[in-house]
Amino acid sequence: MKHIKNLVGKHGKKLKARAEKLGVADSLIMGCINGDDAALTKVGEMGNEGERILTIMPYITDNLSAFIKGTEEYNKGLAEIYKQAGASGIALDKASADLTIANLKYGHERSEIGLKLSSDRTLENQRYRESIDLVKLKAYIDYHMSKVDHLAAAKSQLARPVKAQLDADRTYETEKAKHLLTYGEGSDLDLVPRKSFTTNKLVQAFRTAVSTIFE
């Protein structure tokens, strides 16, 4: 290119130098513009490498992070097991001592059963009444929450076509831009498919009919 000039390079010398360290030199860009096969090949390979890294690096990161976290959890688990072994040993010794006292208390408590029977009967009747009240309350709340969950699920289903359309529109705009950039004046946008989830009359009628239920 004989007439195109770099009018911004002198204002960003440090940034330009940084770009060159990353392998993006003005000469490489100009070589591509001038149709230099070597420059075009190099940029193409740079793009391919970048795409591979963008695609694979998250998986590498996830797997290695999972391995590190797994190692951490494994060793933490071992530490807990060892600690529990010591604690259980002490607990078993204490249990043996407690059993001796419990055997003594057993004889004493049998003589107290008669005195406690009347009091325990009264407390049990009260506990029973309160338990029944809680069961009834739980059943009512469960029914109410079930209705709320059903309403939320139904509304979520109504939103699916709209969300799908948003995604489809975004995809179409991206593919349209790629098509125009690739073919320029020779572009034919009829070749770019466009999905429609919300314009279908049956879908619209269904959404209208169902949405009125939850107004």
Salt bridges, closest charged atoms under 4 A:
ASP26 OD2 - LYS16 NZ 3.28
GLU45 OE2 - ARG52 NH2 3.62
GLU72 OE2 - LYS76 NZ 3.77
GLU73 OE2 - LYS76 NZ 3.36
GLU80 OE2 - LYS83 NZ 3.16
ASP98 OD2 - LYS94 NZ 2.88
GLU124 OE2 - ARG127 NH2 2.63
ASP142 OD2 - LYS138 NZ 2.74
ASP169 OD1 - ARG194 NH2 4.00
GLU173 OE1 - LYS176 NZ 3.20
GLU175 OE2 - LYS178 NZ 3.88
